[in-house]
Amino acid sequence: MISTLRYGVRFVVAAAIAMTCLTSCIDEDLSECGENYTIDYTVRHVYQQTDVPTILERELTTDAERQLAAQLLTPLNRVFATTVKELDLSFFGTPVGNLIRHEQHEINAAYAQYTVYLKKLDYRNLALANAIAEPLVNIKGAEELNSLTLSQTVADTIVSHTEGLFTSRLNMAVKDKSQSYHADLYMQNCASCIVLDPGDNKVMGVSGYVDDTATDFAVSDSTYHFARHTVVRSSLVSGGGLYGLYAATMPSADTPTTYNTRNSTTETAAWRIGVVVRMADSYTKTTLYVPQPLKAGELRIIKCKINSRGEVVPNLQSVGASVELDWKPGGDHNIDI
């Protein structure tokens, strides 16, 4: 049965009772019987961090910046969409953590409700949204509670995510009666954008990437893992004479790391951004060191200027920078120009 609601689409899915369960109920062995349990799933955003039009309007205020914002709006709105395309639902028996039930549903909405038939056990329900729609993320370890992971494609360099990833965790202490539950789906990836102002300098091209973000997210204990190293290539837009390099990624670590730069200095950062600027006869690579962590569900915008040598100079004093003049294409992370 499908009926329209004011804020989403209501989906009620009733599972058939297995014949073995019916037999045991008739024999009065009630341990094998079950009940219908209703679960609501709602997509939740942290509004101040993810309302793309508001953030762009607040951060990009000049005429030139507003022209660039118009080019950023569509791709960033897709990442921070208020609806999700599909839900992947897993019900694990506790405390053992074995998979009891698994369902996948297309919803294209911000809200869904399901009725599932479950035996009278205690469960932990893990829900994933857009994990199938996002091509750069795979579901791993789906048969066990503690191994279910959203895992980024294994590669040295990948392109930007294009979908927001959402998860929820719900403990269900099942009783001898029908019950209702609610689960909130929160965003697990994020995005950053570097706004580059070349001024009067003649720039032939720019490219970039984001480094030091997580590659795996363990869903049940809600933790990010950094065991693998993958950089995410930024996507380029332009408008108003400015360049915008944006990338949707998993978050950075919360604790900054100290780096030895190629300029024989040290910088402390939670994550880094690489930017390559092509001038008329040279390439210049700048590495930006951002000390403030990049959080799940966040859209971070950092403004910079490009000087006459192709160096990227951040407007924020807290963001460090190291520069490689006469950088050779085909070097770090195979950044394409």
PLY file of the C-alpha trace (Angstrom):
ply
format ascii 1.0
element vertex 337
property float x
property float y
property float z
element edge 336
property int vertex1
property int vertex2
end_header
0.00 0.00 0.00
1.44 3.37 -0.99
-0.17 6.67 -0.05
1.07 10.27 -0.29
2.03 12.15 2.89
2.65 15.86 3.34
6.43 15.55 3.86
7.36 12.41 2.06
6.11 9.12 0.79
4.67 6.46 3.10
5.72 2.95 2.29
4.16 0.03 4.19
5.67 -3.34 3.43
4.11 -6.33 5.19
6.12 -9.55 5.06
4.33 -12.91 4.83
4.52 -15.19 7.88
6.49 -18.34 7.15
4.67 -21.70 7.36
7.11 -22.95 9.97
6.13 -20.07 12.23
2.42 -20.80 11.73
2.96 -24.43 12.65
4.83 -23.57 15.82
2.11 -21.09 16.82
-0.55 -23.74 16.35
1.49 -26.10 18.55
1.58 -23.30 21.18
5.37 -22.91 20.98
5.22 -19.11 20.99
9.02 -18.64 20.86
8.92 -18.88 17.06
6.01 -16.48 16.61
6.49 -12.84 15.66
4.81 -9.48 15.39
4.58 -6.64 12.89
6.83 -3.73 13.81
6.56 -0.28 12.22
9.69 1.82 11.64
9.83 5.43 10.42
13.02 6.62 8.64
13.63 10.37 8.29
16.50 12.16 6.53
18.04 14.75 8.85
20.40 17.56 7.84
22.29 19.98 10.05
20.72 23.01 8.38
23.50 25.51 9.08
26.04 23.18 7.46
24.12 21.76 4.51
21.68 24.36 3.17
23.64 25.01 -0.02
21.86 28.16 -1.31
22.15 29.82 2.11
25.84 28.93 2.48
26.70 30.14 -1.03
24.78 33.37 -0.51
26.54 33.97 2.81
30.06 33.09 1.66
30.10 34.33 -1.96
28.97 37.95 -1.94
30.63 39.88 -4.78
29.20 40.00 -8.30
31.95 37.68 -9.55
31.45 35.26 -6.65
27.70 35.13 -7.23
28.34 34.13 -10.85
30.56 31.30 -9.61
27.95 30.32 -7.02
25.43 29.82 -9.81
27.74 27.17 -11.31
28.31 25.46 -7.96
24.65 25.29 -6.97
23.53 22.29 -9.04
26.34 19.82 -8.22
26.43 20.76 -4.54
22.64 20.59 -4.24
22.84 17.02 -5.52
25.32 16.03 -2.82
23.31 17.77 -0.09
19.88 16.78 -1.39
17.08 16.67 1.17
15.80 13.38 -0.26
17.50 10.01 -0.76
17.13 7.56 -3.61
17.09 4.24 -1.81
17.26 2.56 1.59
19.22 -0.57 2.49
17.89 -2.08 5.74
19.61 -4.77 7.81
18.28 -6.32 11.02
20.87 -8.05 13.18
20.07 -10.26 16.15
21.74 -9.10 19.37
23.98 -9.72 21.15
25.33 -12.22 18.56
25.19 -9.75 15.66
24.12 -12.16 12.91
22.01 -10.90 9.99
18.34 -11.89 10.41
16.64 -9.81 7.73
17.73 -7.61 4.81
15.62 -5.37 2.55
16.29 -2.77 -0.16
13.75 -0.15 -1.25
13.66 2.73 -3.71
12.06 5.75 -2.04
13.18 9.06 -3.69
11.90 10.86 -0.61
12.97 12.29 2.74
10.71 9.97 4.74
9.63 6.35 4.58
7.70 4.01 6.83
7.87 0.22 6.76
6.09 -2.54 8.63
8.25 -5.64 9.02
7.40 -8.99 10.52
10.05 -10.11 13.02
10.44 -12.92 15.51
10.43 -11.88 19.14
14.12 -11.15 19.52
16.24 -8.10 20.25
17.63 -6.43 17.13
19.97 -3.69 15.98
18.73 -2.15 12.75
21.28 -0.45 10.48
19.94 1.65 7.61
21.99 2.99 4.68
20.73 5.56 2.19
22.26 6.23 -1.27
24.92 3.57 -0.70
23.82 1.94 -3.96
23.36 5.22 -5.86
26.91 6.42 -5.07
29.26 4.57 -7.47
32.42 5.30 -5.46
31.22 3.55 -2.30
30.54 -0.14 -1.69
28.79 -1.98 1.14
31.21 -4.41 2.78
30.80 -6.98 5.57
27.02 -6.97 5.30
26.52 -10.37 6.99
27.68 -9.28 10.45
26.70 -6.33 12.65
30.20 -5.18 13.53
31.63 -5.59 10.03
29.04 -3.63 8.00
31.04 -0.83 6.39
30.66 1.86 3.76
33.93 1.50 1.89
35.29 3.87 -0.73
36.60 2.44 -4.00
40.15 1.16 -3.53
42.40 3.39 -5.67
45.16 5.94 -5.32
42.89 8.65 -6.71
39.13 8.78 -7.22
36.73 11.44 -8.45
34.36 13.35 -6.19
31.33 11.67 -4.64
28.10 12.72 -6.32
25.53 11.61 -3.70
25.05 12.25 -0.01
25.52 9.12 2.12
23.23 8.62 5.11
23.04 6.04 7.89
21.05 5.31 11.03
21.37 2.95 13.98
18.36 1.66 15.92
18.18 -0.76 18.85
14.92 -2.69 18.93
13.94 -4.48 22.14
11.08 -6.51 20.69
8.14 -7.26 23.00
5.10 -9.56 22.75
3.09 -6.91 20.94
3.26 -4.72 17.87
5.58 -1.74 18.34
6.62 1.42 16.52
10.14 2.81 16.16
11.79 5.88 14.63
15.25 6.22 13.05
16.98 9.42 11.91
19.31 9.17 8.90
22.32 11.49 9.18
24.82 12.43 6.47
28.21 10.68 6.59
30.11 12.45 3.80
30.76 16.16 3.24
32.15 18.62 0.70
34.70 21.38 0.37
35.21 24.08 -2.25
38.23 26.23 -3.03
37.37 29.57 -4.66
40.34 30.87 -6.69
40.66 34.49 -7.77
43.41 34.97 -10.41
43.03 38.76 -10.44
44.81 40.15 -13.51
47.11 37.15 -13.80
46.78 35.03 -16.92
45.97 31.50 -15.77
45.81 28.75 -18.38
44.19 26.11 -16.18
43.72 24.80 -12.63
43.15 21.38 -11.07
43.21 19.98 -7.58
42.40 17.29 -5.06
41.51 16.75 -1.41
43.77 14.61 0.79
43.64 12.98 4.25
39.94 12.15 4.40
38.53 8.83 5.57
38.06 5.88 3.22
35.76 3.67 5.35
32.85 4.16 7.73
31.92 1.41 10.21
28.17 1.82 10.48
27.29 0.13 13.78
29.84 1.98 15.92
29.75 5.13 13.73
33.50 5.46 13.28
35.66 6.49 10.33
38.81 4.65 9.31
41.94 5.96 7.59
43.92 2.74 7.05
44.04 3.27 3.28
45.26 6.40 1.52
43.11 7.76 -1.28
42.93 11.30 -2.62
39.76 12.70 -4.16
40.12 14.67 -7.38
38.27 17.99 -7.32
35.76 19.03 -9.97
36.22 22.38 -11.70
33.66 25.08 -12.44
34.22 28.72 -13.41
32.21 31.91 -13.41
32.76 35.64 -13.05
36.45 35.21 -13.84
36.88 32.92 -10.81
37.57 29.20 -10.50
35.86 26.81 -8.10
37.36 23.41 -7.19
34.88 21.30 -5.20
35.01 17.73 -3.95
32.58 15.59 -1.96
34.47 13.22 0.33
34.29 11.43 3.63
35.29 13.60 6.62
38.79 14.27 7.88
40.20 13.10 11.20
39.31 15.18 14.25
42.93 15.42 15.41
45.40 17.47 13.33
48.70 16.00 12.12
52.06 17.75 11.80
53.53 17.59 8.27
57.06 18.26 7.07
56.64 20.31 3.91
58.88 20.37 0.86
59.77 23.92 1.84
61.61 22.55 4.92
58.92 23.87 7.26
56.21 22.16 9.32
52.45 22.63 9.08
49.67 21.28 11.30
46.48 20.19 9.56
43.51 17.86 9.83
43.32 17.62 6.03
45.07 18.99 2.95
44.14 20.37 -0.45
46.41 20.24 -3.48
46.02 22.86 -6.22
47.97 22.93 -9.49
47.96 26.17 -11.51
49.14 26.22 -15.11
50.60 29.51 -16.21
51.85 30.33 -19.71
55.14 28.46 -19.36
55.06 26.65 -16.00
53.05 24.68 -13.46
52.90 25.62 -9.79
51.61 23.27 -7.11
50.36 24.62 -3.78
49.45 22.40 -0.85
47.00 23.96 1.61
47.00 22.75 5.22
43.61 23.14 6.91
43.74 22.79 10.71
39.98 22.77 11.34
38.51 19.26 10.80
36.13 18.68 7.90
32.98 17.26 9.50
30.30 14.90 8.22
27.44 16.86 6.67
29.53 20.02 6.27
30.09 22.24 3.23
33.35 24.15 3.69
34.33 27.08 1.42
37.88 28.48 1.41
38.77 31.55 -0.64
42.22 32.02 -2.18
44.07 34.27 -4.61
46.43 33.20 -7.38
49.52 35.39 -7.65
51.72 36.11 -10.67
53.82 32.97 -10.10
50.78 30.69 -9.90
50.96 30.32 -6.12
47.66 29.87 -4.28
47.41 32.22 -1.29
44.57 31.45 1.18
42.57 34.34 2.61
42.45 32.63 6.03
45.60 33.04 8.11
44.90 29.73 9.86
45.33 27.83 6.57
48.98 27.09 5.87
50.55 26.70 2.42
53.64 25.21 0.83
54.60 25.82 -2.79
56.42 23.85 -5.49
57.43 26.09 -8.38
58.03 24.51 -11.79
56.02 21.48 -10.77
56.01 18.69 -13.37
52.63 17.31 -14.61
52.09 13.62 -13.97
53.59 13.89 -10.49
51.66 13.58 -7.26
48.43 11.59 -7.58
48.36 11.87 -11.40
46.51 15.15 -11.36
45.25 15.96 -14.83
45.62 19.43 -16.26
0 1
1 2
2 3
3 4
4 5
5 6
6 7
7 8
8 9
9 10
10 11
11 12
12 13
13 14
14 15
15 16
16 17
17 18
18 19
19 20
20 21
21 22
22 23
23 24
24 25
25 26
26 27
27 28
28 29
29 30
30 31
31 32
32 33
33 34
34 35
35 36
36 37
37 38
38 39
39 40
40 41
41 42
42 43
43 44
44 45
45 46
46 47
47 48
48 49
49 50
50 51
51 52
52 53
53 54
54 55
55 56
56 57
57 58
58 59
59 60
60 61
61 62
62 63
63 64
64 65
65 66
66 67
67 68
68 69
69 70
70 71
71 72
72 73
73 74
74 75
75 76
76 77
77 78
78 79
79 80
80 81
81 82
82 83
83 84
84 85
85 86
86 87
87 88
88 89
89 90
90 91
91 92
92 93
93 94
94 95
95 96
96 97
97 98
98 99
99 100
100 101
101 102
102 103
103 104
104 105
105 106
106 107
107 108
108 109
109 110
110 111
111 112
112 113
113 114
114 115
115 116
116 117
117 118
118 119
119 120
120 121
121 122
122 123
123 124
124 125
125 126
126 127
127 128
128 129
129 130
130 131
131 132
132 133
133 134
134 135
135 136
136 137
137 138
138 139
139 140
140 141
141 142
142 143
143 144
144 145
145 146
146 147
147 148
148 149
149 150
150 151
151 152
152 153
153 154
154 155
155 156
156 157
157 158
158 159
159 160
160 161
161 162
162 163
163 164
164 165
165 166
166 167
167 168
168 169
169 170
170 171
171 172
172 173
173 174
174 175
175 176
176 177
177 178
178 179
179 180
180 181
181 182
182 183
183 184
184 185
185 186
186 187
187 188
188 189
189 190
190 191
191 192
192 193
193 194
194 195
195 196
196 197
197 198
198 199
199 200
200 201
201 202
202 203
203 204
204 205
205 206
206 207
207 208
208 209
209 210
210 211
211 212
212 213
213 214
214 215
215 216
216 217
217 218
218 219
219 220
220 221
221 222
222 223
223 224
224 225
225 226
226 227
227 228
228 229
229 230
230 231
231 232
232 233
233 234
234 235
235 236
236 237
237 238
238 239
239 240
240 241
241 242
242 243
243 244
244 245
245 246
246 247
247 248
248 249
249 250
250 251
251 252
252 253
253 254
254 255
255 256
256 257
257 258
258 259
259 260
260 261
261 262
262 263
263 264
264 265
265 266
266 267
267 268
268 269
269 270
270 271
271 272
272 273
273 274
274 275
275 276
276 277
277 278
278 279
279 280
280 281
281 282
282 283
283 284
284 285
285 286
286 287
287 288
288 289
289 290
290 291
291 292
292 293
293 294
294 295
295 296
296 297
297 298
298 299
299 300
300 301
301 302
302 303
303 304
304 305
305 306
306 307
307 308
308 309
309 310
310 311
311 312
312 313
313 314
314 315
315 316
316 317
317 318
318 319
319 320
320 321
321 322
322 323
323 324
324 325
325 326
326 327
327 328
328 329
329 330
330 331
331 332
332 333
333 334
334 335
335 336
